[in-house]
Amino acid sequence: HVVRAYLAPRVNDRIDETTHFEWSRPDIAALRRWTALRLGWSEAEATSQLGLVLERYNTVLAEPRQQQLSAFFASTRPVVQRVDSARLANAMARLRGEKVVEKPPVSRKKK
């Protein structure tokens, strides 16, 4: 049954205004009741632990929604590529905002 459910899951593919997913602030009072009932936590323990949950929730809200893949890889040195073309090197320097000294074009005509 598990393999069949994995290979052919039954999902609700109807998308409209009533079926979209939305994050919301955790209901601390409900979580406090649930932890007391299911986990046997005292009110002080629930307040302490759920305070950590709220702190993390607020931190996540302040962060961008999704990090770029490059954020997971630390770069220890800048990537430097060797450019053989003077014209391309000048174009790249201009993109970096560097001042480029133009050389007069060399005539290729035979005398």
N, CA, C and O atoms as a GROMACS GRO file, in nm:
protein
  444
    1HIS      N    1   0.080  -0.120   0.000
    1HIS     CA    2   0.000   0.000   0.000
    1HIS      C    3   0.085   0.127   0.000
    1HIS      O    4   0.052   0.226  -0.065
    2VAL      N    5   0.194   0.121   0.074
    2VAL     CA    6   0.280   0.239   0.085
    2VAL      C    7   0.344   0.271  -0.050
    2VAL      O    8   0.349   0.387  -0.091
    3VAL      N    9   0.393   0.167  -0.118
    3VAL     CA   10   0.458   0.189  -0.247
    3VAL      C   11   0.357   0.244  -0.346
    3VAL      O   12   0.388   0.337  -0.421
    4ARG      N   13   0.237   0.189  -0.349
    4ARG     CA   14   0.134   0.235  -0.440
    4ARG      C   15   0.097   0.382  -0.411
    4ARG      O   16   0.080   0.462  -0.502
    5ALA      N   17   0.086   0.415  -0.283
    5ALA     CA   18   0.054   0.553  -0.246
    5ALA      C   19   0.167   0.648  -0.284
    5ALA      O   20   0.143   0.763  -0.321
    6TYR      N   21   0.290   0.600  -0.275
    6TYR     CA   22   0.405   0.683  -0.314
    6TYR      C   23   0.408   0.704  -0.465
    6TYR      O   24   0.430   0.816  -0.512
    7LEU      N   25   0.385   0.598  -0.541
    7LEU     CA   26   0.392   0.606  -0.687
    7LEU      C   27   0.272   0.678  -0.747
    7LEU      O   28   0.285   0.745  -0.850
    8ALA      N   29   0.156   0.666  -0.686
    8ALA     CA   30   0.036   0.731  -0.738
    8ALA      C   31  -0.040   0.797  -0.624
    8ALA      O   32  -0.144   0.747  -0.581
    9PRO      N   33   0.011   0.909  -0.574
    9PRO     CA   34  -0.055   0.974  -0.460
    9PRO      C   35  -0.188   1.037  -0.501
    9PRO      O   36  -0.203   1.085  -0.613
   10ARG      N   37  -0.281   1.036  -0.410
   10ARG     CA   38  -0.408   1.103  -0.433
   10ARG      C   39  -0.396   1.242  -0.373
   10ARG      O   40  -0.383   1.258  -0.251
   11VAL      N   41  -0.399   1.342  -0.458
   11VAL     CA   42  -0.383   1.480  -0.412
   11VAL      C   43  -0.498   1.566  -0.462
   11VAL      O   44  -0.563   1.535  -0.562
   12ASN      N   45  -0.522   1.672  -0.390
   12ASN     CA   46  -0.623   1.768  -0.431
   12ASN      C   47  -0.553   1.868  -0.521
   12ASN      O   48  -0.478   1.952  -0.473
   13ASP      N   49  -0.578   1.859  -0.650
   13ASP     CA   50  -0.511   1.950  -0.744
   13ASP      C   51  -0.598   2.070  -0.779
   13ASP      O   52  -0.565   2.146  -0.871
   14ARG      N   53  -0.706   2.087  -0.708
   14ARG     CA   54  -0.794   2.202  -0.730
   14ARG      C   55  -0.732   2.324  -0.663
   14ARG      O   56  -0.712   2.325  -0.541
   15ILE      N   57  -0.703   2.426  -0.739
   15ILE     CA   58  -0.642   2.547  -0.685
   15ILE      C   59  -0.738   2.662  -0.704
   15ILE      O   60  -0.776   2.696  -0.816
   16ASP      N   61  -0.777   2.722  -0.594
   16ASP     CA   62  -0.858   2.843  -0.599
   16ASP      C   63  -0.831   2.924  -0.472
   16ASP      O   64  -0.739   2.892  -0.396
   17GLU      N   65  -0.909   3.028  -0.447
   17GLU     CA   66  -0.884   3.117  -0.334
   17GLU      C   67  -0.900   3.047  -0.200
   17GLU      O   68  -0.840   3.090  -0.101
   18THR      N   69  -0.978   2.941  -0.194
   18THR     CA   70  -1.005   2.876  -0.066
   18THR      C   71  -0.906   2.766  -0.032
   18THR      O   72  -0.906   2.717   0.081
   19THR      N   73  -0.823   2.724  -0.126
   19THR     CA   74  -0.736   2.610  -0.100
   19THR      C   75  -0.588   2.644  -0.090
   19THR      O   76  -0.506   2.553  -0.075
   20HIS      N   77  -0.551   2.772  -0.098
   20HIS     CA   78  -0.409   2.804  -0.094
   20HIS      C   79  -0.354   2.791   0.048
   20HIS      O   80  -0.426   2.808   0.146
   21PHE      N   81  -0.227   2.759   0.057
   21PHE     CA   82  -0.159   2.744   0.186
   21PHE      C   83  -0.104   2.878   0.229
   21PHE      O   84  -0.053   2.954   0.147
   22GLU      N   85  -0.113   2.905   0.357
   22GLU     CA   86  -0.062   3.032   0.408
   22GLU      C   87  -0.006   3.009   0.548
   22GLU      O   88  -0.070   2.946   0.632
   23TRP      N   89   0.115   3.060   0.572
   23TRP     CA   90   0.174   3.052   0.706
   23TRP      C   91   0.103   3.152   0.796
   23TRP      O   92   0.064   3.260   0.751
   24SER      N   93   0.087   3.117   0.921
   24SER     CA   94   0.031   3.212   1.016
   24SER      C   95   0.103   3.196   1.150
   24SER      O   96   0.175   3.099   1.172
   25ARG      N   97   0.084   3.292   1.236
   25ARG     CA   98   0.148   3.291   1.367
   25ARG      C   99   0.096   3.172   1.447
   25ARG      O  100  -0.025   3.145   1.448
   26PRO      N  101   0.185   3.100   1.515
   26PRO     CA  102   0.140   2.985   1.596
   26PRO      C  103   0.041   3.029   1.705
   26PRO      O  104   0.056   3.137   1.762
   27ASP      N  105  -0.057   2.946   1.732
   27ASP     CA  106  -0.155   2.972   1.837
   27ASP      C  107  -0.095   2.923   1.968
   27ASP      O  108  -0.104   2.805   2.002
   28ILE      N  109  -0.034   3.015   2.042
   28ILE     CA  110   0.039   2.978   2.163
   28ILE      C  111  -0.053   2.919   2.269
   28ILE      O  112  -0.014   2.823   2.336
   29ALA      N  113  -0.173   2.973   2.286
   29ALA     CA  114  -0.265   2.920   2.387
   29ALA      C  115  -0.301   2.774   2.355
   29ALA      O  116  -0.304   2.690   2.444
   30ALA      N  117  -0.328   2.746   2.228
   30ALA     CA  118  -0.361   2.609   2.189
   30ALA      C  119  -0.240   2.517   2.206
   30ALA      O  120  -0.253   2.403   2.251
   31LEU      N  121  -0.123   2.566   2.172
   31LEU     CA  122  -0.002   2.486   2.191
   31LEU      C  123   0.027   2.462   2.339
   31LEU      O  124   0.073   2.354   2.376
   32ARG      N  125   0.000   2.560   2.423
   32ARG     CA  126   0.020   2.544   2.568
   32ARG      C  127  -0.074   2.435   2.622
   32ARG      O  128  -0.033   2.351   2.702
   33ARG      N  129  -0.201   2.437   2.576
   33ARG     CA  130  -0.296   2.334   2.619
   33ARG      C  131  -0.253   2.196   2.569
   33ARG      O  132  -0.259   2.098   2.643
   34TRP      N  133  -0.210   2.190   2.441
   34TRP     CA  134  -0.170   2.062   2.383
   34TRP      C  135  -0.049   2.003   2.456
   34TRP      O  136  -0.045   1.884   2.486
   35THR      N  137   0.051   2.088   2.485
   35THR     CA  138   0.172   2.038   2.552
   35THR      C  139   0.140   1.993   2.694
   35THR      O  140   0.202   1.898   2.744
   36ALA      N  141   0.045   2.059   2.761
   36ALA     CA  142   0.006   2.017   2.896
   36ALA      C  143  -0.066   1.882   2.891
   36ALA      O  144  -0.041   1.794   2.973
   37LEU      N  145  -0.156   1.868   2.793
   37LEU     CA  146  -0.235   1.746   2.781
   37LEU      C  147  -0.152   1.628   2.732
   37LEU      O  148  -0.156   1.520   2.791
   38ARG      N  149  -0.075   1.648   2.623
   38ARG     CA  150  -0.002   1.538   2.559
   38ARG      C  151   0.135   1.511   2.617
   38ARG      O  152   0.180   1.397   2.624
   39LEU      N  153   0.203   1.618   2.660
   39LEU     CA  154   0.341   1.602   2.706
   39LEU      C  155   0.356   1.618   2.857
   39LEU      O  156   0.463   1.591   2.912
   40GLY      N  157   0.250   1.662   2.922
   40GLY     CA  158   0.255   1.679   3.066
   40GLY      C  159   0.340   1.798   3.110
   40GLY      O  160   0.388   1.800   3.224
   41TRP      N  161   0.357   1.894   3.024
   41TRP     CA  162   0.439   2.011   3.058
   41TRP      C  163   0.363   2.104   3.152
   41TRP      O  164   0.242   2.119   3.142
   42SER      N  165   0.438   2.164   3.243
   42SER     CA  166   0.380   2.267   3.328
   42SER      C  167   0.365   2.395   3.246
   42SER      O  168   0.419   2.405   3.136
   43GLU      N  169   0.291   2.492   3.300
   43GLU     CA  170   0.274   2.617   3.227
   43GLU      C  171   0.407   2.689   3.209
   43GLU      O  172   0.432   2.750   3.105
   44ALA      N  173   0.493   2.682   3.310
   44ALA     CA  174   0.624   2.748   3.302
   44ALA      C  175   0.712   2.683   3.194
   44ALA      O  176   0.779   2.752   3.119
   45GLU      N  177   0.710   2.550   3.188
   45GLU     CA  178   0.789   2.479   3.087
   45GLU      C  179   0.737   2.508   2.946
   45GLU      O  180   0.815   2.530   2.854
   46ALA      N  181   0.606   2.509   2.931
   46ALA     CA  182   0.546   2.539   2.801
   46ALA      C  183   0.581   2.680   2.758
   46ALA      O  184   0.616   2.704   2.643
   47THR      N  185   0.571   2.776   2.851
   47THR     CA  186   0.604   2.915   2.819
   47THR      C  187   0.749   2.927   2.776
   47THR      O  188   0.781   2.998   2.681
   48SER      N  189   0.837   2.858   2.847
   48SER     CA  190   0.980   2.862   2.814
   48SER      C  191   1.007   2.805   2.675
   48SER      O  192   1.074   2.868   2.593
   49GLN      N  193   0.956   2.687   2.649
   49GLN     CA  194   0.981   2.620   2.520
   49GLN      C  195   0.912   2.691   2.404
   49GLN      O  196   0.970   2.707   2.297
   50LEU      N  197   0.789   2.732   2.425
   50LEU     CA  198   0.715   2.798   2.318
   50LEU      C  199   0.769   2.937   2.290
   50LEU      O  200   0.754   2.989   2.179
   51GLY      N  201   0.833   2.998   2.390
   51GLY     CA  202   0.901   3.125   2.367
   51GLY      C  203   1.012   3.108   2.265
   51GLY      O  204   1.034   3.196   2.182
   52LEU      N  205   1.082   2.994   2.270
   52LEU     CA  206   1.186   2.964   2.171
   52LEU      C  207   1.126   2.947   2.032
   52LEU      O  208   1.184   2.990   1.933
   53VAL      N  209   1.009   2.884   2.026
   53VAL     CA  210   0.941   2.865   1.898
   53VAL      C  211   0.904   3.000   1.838
   53VAL      O  212   0.927   3.024   1.719
   54LEU      N  213   0.848   3.088   1.920
   54LEU     CA  214   0.810   3.221   1.871
   54LEU      C  215   0.932   3.302   1.828
   54LEU      O  216   0.928   3.374   1.729
   55GLU      N  217   1.041   3.289   1.904
   55GLU     CA  218   1.164   3.360   1.868
   55GLU      C  219   1.214   3.315   1.732
   55GLU      O  220   1.252   3.397   1.648
   56ARG      N  221   1.214   3.185   1.708
   56ARG     CA  222   1.258   3.130   1.579
   56ARG      C  223   1.162   3.173   1.468
   56ARG      O  224   1.206   3.207   1.358
   57TYR      N  225   1.033   3.171   1.497
   57TYR     CA  226   0.933   3.213   1.399
   57TYR      C  227   0.957   3.357   1.356
   57TYR      O  228   0.953   3.388   1.237
   58ASN      N  229   0.980   3.445   1.452
   58ASN     CA  230   1.004   3.586   1.421
   58ASN      C  231   1.134   3.605   1.344
   58ASN      O  232   1.141   3.693   1.258
   59THR      N  233   1.236   3.525   1.373
   59THR     CA  234   1.362   3.530   1.300
   59THR      C  235   1.342   3.489   1.155
   59THR      O  236   1.395   3.553   1.064
   60VAL      N  237   1.266   3.384   1.133
   60VAL     CA  238   1.239   3.335   0.998
   60VAL      C  239   1.161   3.439   0.918
   60VAL      O  240   1.185   3.456   0.799
   61LEU      N  241   1.069   3.508   0.984
   61LEU     CA  242   0.992   3.611   0.914
   61LEU      C  243   1.081   3.725   0.865
   61LEU      O  244   1.054   3.786   0.762
   62ALA      N  245   1.188   3.753   0.940
   62ALA     CA  246   1.276   3.863   0.904
   62ALA      C  247   1.372   3.825   0.790
   62ALA      O  248   1.427   3.912   0.724
   63GLU      N  249   1.391   3.695   0.768
   63GLU     CA  250   1.483   3.648   0.665
   63GLU      C  251   1.413   3.647   0.529
   63GLU      O  252   1.290   3.646   0.522
   64PRO      N  253   1.493   3.648   0.421
   64PRO     CA  254   1.431   3.632   0.289
   64PRO      C  255   1.360   3.496   0.282
   64PRO      O  256   1.396   3.403   0.354
   65ARG      N  257   1.262   3.487   0.198
   65ARG     CA  258   1.182   3.364   0.189
   65ARG      C  259   1.264   3.241   0.150
   65ARG      O  260   1.247   3.133   0.207
   66GLN      N  261   1.352   3.258   0.053
   66GLN     CA  262   1.429   3.142   0.009
   66GLN      C  263   1.569   3.189  -0.029
   66GLN      O  264   1.585   3.285  -0.104
   67GLN      N  265   1.669   3.120   0.026
   67GLN     CA  266   1.806   3.157  -0.004
   67GLN      C  267   1.846   3.103  -0.140
   67GLN      O  268   1.792   3.003  -0.188
   68GLN      N  269   1.942   3.171  -0.201
   68GLN     CA  270   1.995   3.122  -0.326
   68GLN      C  271   2.086   3.004  -0.299
   68GLN      O  272   2.141   2.991  -0.189
   69LEU      N  273   2.102   2.918  -0.396
   69LEU     CA  274   2.185   2.800  -0.380
   69LEU      C  275   2.327   2.837  -0.342
   69LEU      O  276   2.391   2.766  -0.265
   70SER      N  277   2.377   2.948  -0.396
   70SER     CA  278   2.514   2.989  -0.367
   70SER      C  279   2.534   3.024  -0.219
   70SER      O  280   2.648   3.027  -0.173
   71ALA      N  281   2.428   3.050  -0.145
   71ALA     CA  282   2.440   3.084  -0.003
   71ALA      C  283   2.489   2.965   0.079
   71ALA      O  284   2.538   2.984   0.190
   72PHE      N  285   2.478   2.844   0.026
   72PHE     CA  286   2.517   2.725   0.100
   72PHE      C  287   2.662   2.684   0.074
   72PHE      O  288   2.710   2.588   0.134
   73PHE      N  289   2.732   2.756  -0.013
   73PHE     CA  290   2.869   2.723  -0.046
   73PHE      C  291   2.958   2.842  -0.015
   73PHE      O  292   2.940   2.951  -0.069
   74ALA      N  293   3.054   2.820   0.073
   74ALA     CA  294   3.145   2.929   0.110
   74ALA      C  295   3.257   2.939   0.007
   74ALA      O  296   3.315   2.839  -0.034
   75SER      N  297   3.286   3.061  -0.034
   75SER     CA  298   3.394   3.085  -0.128
   75SER      C  299   3.513   3.137  -0.049
   75SER      O  300   3.501   3.234   0.026
   76THR      N  301   3.627   3.073  -0.065
   76THR     CA  302   3.745   3.115   0.010
   76THR      C  303   3.829   3.216  -0.067
   76THR      O  304   3.910   3.288  -0.008
   77ARG      N  305   3.810   3.222  -0.198
   77ARG     CA  306   3.885   3.319  -0.278
   77ARG      C  307   3.802   3.361  -0.398
   77ARG      O  308   3.717   3.285  -0.445
   78PRO      N  309   3.826   3.480  -0.445
   78PRO     CA  310   3.748   3.524  -0.560
   78PRO      C  311   3.786   3.447  -0.686
   78PRO      O  312   3.900   3.402  -0.702
   79VAL      N  313   3.690   3.432  -0.773
   79VAL     CA  314   3.715   3.363  -0.899
   79VAL      C  315   3.775   3.464  -0.997
   79VAL      O  316   3.716   3.569  -1.024
   80VAL      N  317   3.892   3.431  -1.049
   80VAL     CA  318   3.960   3.519  -1.143
   80VAL      C  319   3.981   3.440  -1.272
   80VAL      O  320   4.037   3.331  -1.271
   81GLN      N  321   3.934   3.497  -1.380
   81GLN     CA  322   3.953   3.431  -1.509
   81GLN      C  323   4.050   3.512  -1.592
   81GLN      O  324   4.047   3.635  -1.592
   82ARG      N  325   4.134   3.442  -1.663
   82ARG     CA  326   4.231   3.508  -1.750
   82ARG      C  327   4.162   3.541  -1.882
   82ARG      O  328   4.097   3.456  -1.942
   83VAL      N  329   4.178   3.665  -1.925
   83VAL     CA  330   4.115   3.710  -2.049
   83VAL      C  331   4.225   3.742  -2.148
   83VAL      O  332   4.310   3.827  -2.122
   84ASP      N  333   4.225   3.673  -2.262
   84ASP     CA  334   4.328   3.693  -2.365
   84ASP      C  335   4.293   3.808  -2.458
   84ASP      O  336   4.383   3.865  -2.520
   85SER      N  337   4.169   3.843  -2.470
   85SER     CA  338   4.126   3.946  -2.564
   85SER      C  339   4.132   4.083  -2.496
   85SER      O  340   4.069   4.103  -2.392
   86ALA      N  341   4.206   4.176  -2.554
   86ALA     CA  342   4.215   4.311  -2.499
   86ALA      C  343   4.080   4.380  -2.504
   86ALA      O  344   4.043   4.453  -2.412
   87ARG      N  345   4.005   4.358  -2.610
   87ARG     CA  346   3.874   4.420  -2.624
   87ARG      C  347   3.779   4.369  -2.515
   87ARG      O  348   3.706   4.448  -2.455
   88LEU      N  349   3.781   4.239  -2.489
   88LEU     CA  350   3.697   4.182  -2.384
   88LEU      C  351   3.743   4.230  -2.246
   88LEU      O  352   3.660   4.258  -2.160
   89ALA      N  353   3.874   4.238  -2.226
   89ALA     CA  354   3.926   4.288  -2.098
   89ALA      C  355   3.880   4.432  -2.073
   89ALA      O  356   3.844   4.467  -1.961
   90ASN      N  357   3.882   4.515  -2.178
   90ASN     CA  358   3.834   4.653  -2.165
   90ASN      C  359   3.685   4.658  -2.132
   90ASN      O  360   3.642   4.736  -2.048
   91ALA      N  361   3.608   4.574  -2.198
   91ALA     CA  362   3.464   4.570  -2.172
   91ALA      C  363   3.436   4.528  -2.028
   91ALA      O  364   3.349   4.586  -1.962
   92MET      N  365   3.508   4.429  -1.979
   92MET     CA  366   3.489   4.384  -1.841
   92MET      C  367   3.531   4.492  -1.742
   92MET      O  368   3.466   4.510  -1.639
   93ALA      N  369   3.639   4.562  -1.773
   93ALA     CA  370   3.684   4.671  -1.686
   93ALA      C  371   3.578   4.781  -1.679
   93ALA      O  372   3.553   4.837  -1.572
   94ARG      N  373   3.516   4.811  -1.792
   94ARG     CA  374   3.409   4.912  -1.794
   94ARG      C  375   3.291   4.867  -1.707
   94ARG      O  376   3.231   4.948  -1.637
   95LEU      N  377   3.257   4.738  -1.713
   95LEU     CA  378   3.148   4.686  -1.632
   95LEU      C  379   3.179   4.698  -1.483
   95LEU      O  380   3.089   4.719  -1.402
   96ARG      N  381   3.306   4.685  -1.448
   96ARG     CA  382   3.347   4.700  -1.308
   96ARG      C  383   3.360   4.846  -1.268
   96ARG      O  384   3.385   4.876  -1.151
   97GLY      N  385   3.344   4.937  -1.364
   97GLY     CA  386   3.354   5.079  -1.335
   97GLY      C  387   3.496   5.132  -1.334
   97GLY      O  388   3.521   5.241  -1.284
   98GLU      N  389   3.588   5.056  -1.389
   98GLU     CA  390   3.727   5.099  -1.395
   98GLU      C  391   3.750   5.187  -1.516
   98GLU      O  392   3.684   5.171  -1.619
   99LYS      N  393   3.844   5.278  -1.503
   99LYS     CA  394   3.877   5.365  -1.615
   99LYS      C  395   3.965   5.287  -1.713
   99LYS      O  396   4.060   5.220  -1.674
  100VAL      N  397   3.930   5.297  -1.841
  100VAL     CA  398   4.002   5.223  -1.944
  100VAL      C  399   4.072   5.323  -2.036
  100VAL      O  400   4.010   5.418  -2.084
  101VAL      N  401   4.201   5.300  -2.058
  101VAL     CA  402   4.277   5.385  -2.149
  101VAL      C  403   4.268   5.324  -2.287
  101VAL      O  404   4.314   5.211  -2.310
  102GLU      N  405   4.210   5.399  -2.378
  102GLU     CA  406   4.193   5.350  -2.516
  102GLU      C  407   4.324   5.365  -2.592
  102GLU      O  408   4.389   5.469  -2.586
  103LYS      N  409   4.360   5.260  -2.664
  103LYS     CA  410   4.476   5.265  -2.751
  103LYS      C  411   4.427   5.292  -2.892
  103LYS      O  412   4.320   5.243  -2.930
  104PRO      N  413   4.502   5.368  -2.970
  104PRO     CA  414   4.458   5.391  -3.107
  104PRO      C  415   4.460   5.260  -3.185
  104PRO      O  416   4.547   5.176  -3.162
  105PRO      N  417   4.365   5.240  -3.275
  105PRO     CA  418   4.361   5.115  -3.351
  105PRO      C  419   4.485   5.102  -3.438
  105PRO      O  420   4.537   5.199  -3.492
  106VAL      N  421   4.529   4.978  -3.450
  106VAL     CA  422   4.646   4.949  -3.534
  106VAL      C  423   4.598   4.921  -3.673
  106VAL      O  424   4.507   4.840  -3.694
  107SER      N  425   4.660   4.988  -3.772
  107SER     CA  426   4.621   4.969  -3.911
  107SER      C  427   4.677   4.836  -3.959
  107SER      O  428   4.793   4.804  -3.934
  108ARG      N  429   4.594   4.760  -4.027
  108ARG     CA  430   4.636   4.628  -4.076
  108ARG      C  431   4.659   4.632  -4.228
  108ARG      O  432   4.681   4.527  -4.290
  109LYS      N  433   4.653   4.748  -4.287
  109LYS     CA  434   4.674   4.758  -4.432
  109LYS      C  435   4.821   4.741  -4.464
  109LYS      O  436   4.908   4.791  -4.393
  110LYS      N  437   4.846   4.671  -4.572
  110LYS     CA  438   4.984   4.656  -4.620
  110LYS      C  439   5.018   4.774  -4.708
  110LYS      O  440   4.934   4.820  -4.785
  111LYS      N  441   5.138   4.823  -4.697
  111LYS     CA  442   5.180   4.938  -4.778
  111LYS      C  443   5.241   4.896  -4.907
  111LYS      O  444   5.282   4.982  -4.986
   0.00000   0.00000   0.00000
